Amino acid sequence: VRAAGADTVVLGSLAFGDPDLAQRMAWLHGLKAAA
């Protein structure tokens, strides 16, 4: 997401449509912040 140039992630089906919400949230929190 960051590599594609996104500054913000809107949690729609990306998170809430995932069968493993905890894993998706862990992935999201693991993304690198902009420098």
Protein Blocks (a to p, Z undefined) as FASTA:
>chain_A
ZZnopabdcdffkmmmpmblmlmmmmmmmpccdZZ
